[in-house]
Amino acid sequence: MQNIVSLLPVIPVRSGPSDKDEMVTQMIFGEHAVRLEKFNNWSFVEISDDKYHGWVYNPMLQEVSEETALECIKSDPKILASLFLPVTHDFKKEPMYLTAGSSLYHYKPANNGFKAGGLCFTCMAEPFFYEYDNIRGKIVSAALRFLNIPYLWGGKNPFGMDCSGLTQIVFRLFGKKIPRDARQQARLGRTVNFVDEAGTGDIAFFDNKEGEIVHAGIISGNQRIIHASGCVRHDRIDQQGIYNDKLDKYTHRLRIIRNLLD
């Protein structure tokens, strides 16, 4: 198996080895994966943080040594909370823009420098990071920063994200690694029985007519929820589900609420 790291802001991960195949998720800058298989100019990878699988176009990937890979896996990087951050690296002076959720290894505030994939980078603006204390008091404000971002199946960046991409990235900003899909996330934590008992930062899950969990959102308090549906929205929620005031109807049926923070 070959170790690889994403050194581009966002890399699409697809269901098959073709640009025409569905995008199932994305790799964000600094994420580590292992190559399990190669086909033509594509790699079938497993992303280390959430064990998600998919196909990535080889020219987008950076192969790294075992030593560098262990640095990615075992170190505790700063997780970028700025929606966008211009950076440069030693071999390419033109800036590129990292997105929220990027991993900055060995960040040094003195010179705004950091490492990733064995390369040295410099932030061209002051990066913003969340401290990992009082998470419940911060997680809603973090989620609200993504309001009006368009829905994109498989997306998890400020140009487009799906419902579980939103929950995964928001939790990532606080050092919390959770699975990629809503149905996987719903297996974590403990159950909260009623909406009015849910705390800020709890995740509500919703099912379809077949009883499959297909949607997720972050409880923001006062019977409201932040979720991605058409775009990232802030809607009402009750024991029945999510109510869209603009459409004047319920759009999602509540299945379960889970506390992943305590």
C-alpha positions as CSV (number, residue, x, y, z in Angstrom):
1,M,0.0,0.0,0.0
2,Q,1.2,3.5,-0.9
3,N,0.7,6.4,1.5
4,I,-0.7,9.6,-0.1
5,V,-1.6,13.0,1.1
6,S,-3.9,15.7,-0.4
7,L,-1.9,18.8,-1.1
8,L,-4.6,20.5,-3.1
9,P,-7.4,22.4,-1.4
10,V,-10.1,19.9,-2.4
11,I,-9.9,16.6,-4.3
12,P,-13.0,14.8,-5.6
13,V,-13.3,11.2,-4.6
14,R,-15.4,9.2,-7.0
15,S,-17.4,5.9,-7.1
16,G,-15.4,4.7,-10.0
17,P,-12.1,5.4,-12.0
18,S,-13.5,8.1,-14.3
19,D,-14.4,11.8,-14.2
20,K,-17.9,10.8,-15.2
21,D,-18.4,8.7,-12.1
22,E,-20.3,10.1,-9.1
23,M,-18.4,12.1,-6.5
24,V,-19.0,10.4,-3.2
25,T,-16.8,12.6,-1.0
26,Q,-13.8,14.8,-1.0
27,M,-10.3,14.9,0.4
28,I,-9.4,18.2,2.1
29,F,-5.9,19.6,2.2
30,G,-3.7,17.6,4.5
31,E,-5.8,14.5,4.7
32,H,-3.9,11.2,4.5
33,A,-5.1,8.1,2.6
34,V,-3.6,4.8,1.5
35,R,-3.8,3.5,-2.1
36,L,-5.4,0.1,-2.2
37,E,-5.6,-0.4,-5.9
38,K,-4.5,1.2,-9.2
39,F,-6.4,1.3,-12.5
40,N,-5.0,3.2,-15.4
41,N,-4.4,6.7,-14.0
42,W,-6.6,6.3,-11.0
43,S,-6.2,5.1,-7.4
44,F,-8.7,3.4,-5.2
45,V,-8.0,4.9,-1.7
46,E,-9.1,4.6,1.9
47,I,-9.1,8.0,3.7
48,S,-7.5,7.4,7.1
49,D,-9.7,9.7,9.3
50,D,-13.1,8.2,8.3
51,K,-12.2,5.0,6.5
52,Y,-14.1,6.1,3.4
53,H,-13.3,4.5,0.1
54,G,-13.3,5.9,-3.5
55,W,-11.3,6.6,-6.6
56,V,-9.0,9.6,-7.1
57,Y,-7.2,10.8,-10.2
58,N,-3.5,10.2,-9.7
59,P,-2.1,13.6,-10.7
60,M,-4.1,15.1,-7.8
61,L,-2.3,13.0,-5.2
62,Q,1.1,13.4,-3.5
63,E,2.8,10.2,-2.6
64,V,4.7,10.3,0.7
65,S,7.1,8.2,2.7
66,E,6.1,6.0,5.6
67,E,7.7,8.5,8.0
68,T,5.7,11.4,6.6
69,A,2.5,9.3,6.6
70,L,3.0,8.5,10.3
71,E,3.4,12.3,10.9
72,C,0.0,12.8,9.3
73,I,-1.7,10.0,11.2
74,K,-0.2,10.4,14.7
75,S,0.4,14.2,15.0
76,D,-2.3,16.6,16.1
77,P,-2.5,19.3,13.4
78,K,-4.2,22.6,13.7
79,I,-7.6,22.4,11.9
80,L,-8.3,25.5,9.8
81,A,-11.5,27.2,10.7
82,S,-11.1,30.1,8.3
83,L,-13.5,29.5,5.4
84,F,-10.6,30.4,3.0
85,L,-6.9,31.0,3.6
86,P,-4.3,31.9,1.0
87,V,-1.0,30.0,1.4
88,T,2.2,29.5,-0.6
89,H,4.9,26.8,-0.4
90,D,8.6,26.7,-1.0
91,F,8.4,25.3,-4.6
92,K,5.5,27.4,-5.8
93,K,5.1,31.0,-4.9
94,E,1.7,31.5,-6.4
95,P,-1.0,31.4,-3.7
96,M,-3.6,28.7,-3.4
97,Y,-6.6,28.9,-1.1
98,L,-7.2,26.3,1.6
99,T,-10.7,25.7,2.9
100,A,-12.1,25.1,6.4
101,G,-11.2,21.7,7.7
102,S,-7.7,21.7,6.2
103,S,-4.9,20.2,8.4
104,L,-1.9,22.4,9.2
105,Y,0.9,20.3,10.6
106,H,3.5,21.8,13.0
107,Y,1.9,25.3,12.7
108,K,4.2,28.1,14.0
109,P,2.4,31.3,14.9
110,A,5.7,33.2,14.9
111,N,6.0,33.0,11.1
112,N,2.6,31.6,10.1
113,G,4.4,28.6,8.8
114,F,3.3,24.9,8.7
115,K,4.1,21.6,7.1
116,A,2.1,19.1,5.0
117,G,3.2,16.1,3.0
118,G,6.9,16.9,3.7
119,L,6.6,20.4,2.3
120,C,6.8,23.8,4.1
121,F,4.0,26.3,3.6
122,T,3.4,29.9,4.7
123,C,0.0,31.5,5.5
124,M,-0.5,34.8,3.6
125,A,-3.1,35.8,6.1
126,E,-3.8,35.2,9.8
127,P,-5.4,31.7,10.1
128,F,-8.3,31.2,12.5
129,F,-8.6,28.1,14.7
130,Y,-11.1,27.1,17.3
131,E,-9.9,26.2,20.8
132,Y,-11.2,22.8,21.9
133,D,-12.9,24.0,25.1
134,N,-16.5,24.8,25.6
135,I,-17.4,23.1,22.3
136,R,-21.1,23.3,22.8
137,G,-20.9,27.1,23.2
138,K,-19.0,27.4,19.9
139,I,-20.3,24.7,17.6
140,V,-23.4,26.5,16.5
141,S,-21.6,29.7,15.6
142,A,-19.1,27.5,13.7
143,A,-22.0,25.8,11.8
144,L,-23.7,29.1,11.1
145,R,-20.6,30.4,9.2
146,F,-21.6,27.9,6.4
147,L,-25.1,29.3,5.9
148,N,-26.2,29.6,2.2
149,I,-23.4,27.4,0.9
150,P,-25.0,25.4,-1.9
151,Y,-25.8,21.7,-1.5
152,L,-23.4,19.4,-3.4
153,W,-23.6,15.7,-3.2
154,G,-20.3,14.4,-1.8
155,G,-19.1,17.9,-1.0
156,K,-17.6,19.1,2.3
157,N,-16.1,22.5,1.6
158,P,-17.4,26.1,1.5
159,F,-18.1,26.0,-2.2
160,G,-20.6,23.1,-1.8
161,M,-21.4,20.4,0.8
162,D,-24.0,17.8,1.6
163,C,-25.7,17.3,4.9
164,S,-23.3,14.8,6.5
165,G,-20.3,16.7,4.9
166,L,-21.5,19.7,6.9
167,T,-21.7,17.8,10.2
168,Q,-18.4,16.1,9.6
169,I,-16.5,19.3,8.8
170,V,-18.1,21.3,11.7
171,F,-17.1,18.6,14.2
172,R,-13.6,18.4,12.6
173,L,-13.1,22.1,13.4
174,F,-13.1,21.0,17.1
175,G,-10.9,18.0,16.7
176,K,-13.8,15.5,16.5
177,K,-13.4,12.9,13.9
178,I,-16.8,11.4,12.9
179,P,-17.8,9.1,10.0
180,R,-18.7,10.5,6.5
181,D,-22.3,9.3,6.0
182,A,-25.3,10.2,8.1
183,R,-26.3,6.6,8.7
184,Q,-22.7,6.0,10.1
185,Q,-22.8,9.1,12.3
186,A,-26.2,8.0,13.7
187,R,-24.5,5.0,15.4
188,L,-22.4,7.2,17.6
189,G,-23.0,8.8,21.0
190,R,-26.2,8.4,23.0
191,T,-29.8,8.9,22.1
192,V,-31.7,12.1,23.1
193,N,-35.4,11.3,23.4
194,F,-37.0,14.7,22.6
195,V,-36.2,17.8,20.6
196,D,-36.7,20.1,23.6
197,E,-34.1,18.0,25.5
198,A,-31.5,18.3,22.8
199,G,-28.4,20.4,23.5
200,T,-26.7,22.7,21.1
201,G,-24.3,20.6,18.9
202,D,-26.4,17.4,19.1
203,I,-27.1,15.9,15.7
204,A,-30.6,15.0,14.5
205,F,-31.1,12.3,11.9
206,F,-33.9,11.8,9.5
207,D,-35.2,8.9,7.5
208,N,-37.0,8.1,4.2
209,K,-40.2,6.1,3.7
210,E,-38.1,2.9,3.8
211,G,-36.8,3.8,7.2
212,E,-33.2,4.5,6.0
213,I,-31.4,7.4,7.5
214,V,-30.7,9.9,4.7
215,H,-30.3,13.3,6.3
216,A,-28.5,15.0,9.3
217,G,-28.3,18.4,10.8
218,I,-26.9,20.2,13.9
219,I,-29.3,21.3,16.6
220,S,-28.8,25.0,17.3
221,G,-31.2,25.4,20.3
222,N,-34.6,26.9,20.6
223,Q,-36.0,24.1,18.4
224,R,-33.9,25.1,15.4
225,I,-31.5,23.1,13.2
226,I,-28.6,23.9,10.8
227,H,-28.6,21.5,7.8
228,A,-27.8,21.3,4.1
229,S,-30.8,21.0,1.9
230,G,-30.7,23.0,-1.3
231,C,-28.2,25.1,0.6
232,V,-27.1,25.2,4.2
233,R,-30.2,26.4,6.1
234,H,-31.4,27.3,9.6
235,D,-34.9,25.9,10.0
236,R,-37.4,25.0,12.7
237,I,-37.5,21.5,14.0
238,D,-40.0,19.7,16.3
239,Q,-40.7,16.1,17.2
240,Q,-42.2,15.5,13.7
241,G,-39.2,16.8,11.8
242,I,-37.8,19.9,9.9
243,Y,-40.3,22.6,9.0
244,N,-39.4,24.9,6.1
245,D,-41.2,28.2,6.6
246,K,-40.7,29.3,3.0
247,L,-42.3,26.1,1.6
248,D,-44.8,26.0,4.5
249,K,-44.3,22.3,5.0
250,Y,-42.3,19.6,6.7
251,T,-39.4,18.6,4.5
252,H,-37.6,15.9,6.6
253,R,-39.0,13.3,9.1
254,L,-37.2,13.0,12.4
255,R,-35.8,9.6,13.2
256,I,-33.4,10.1,16.1
257,I,-31.2,12.6,17.9
258,R,-27.8,11.7,19.1
259,N,-25.4,13.4,21.6
260,L,-21.9,13.0,20.3
261,L,-20.2,15.5,22.6
262,D,-20.7,14.2,26.1
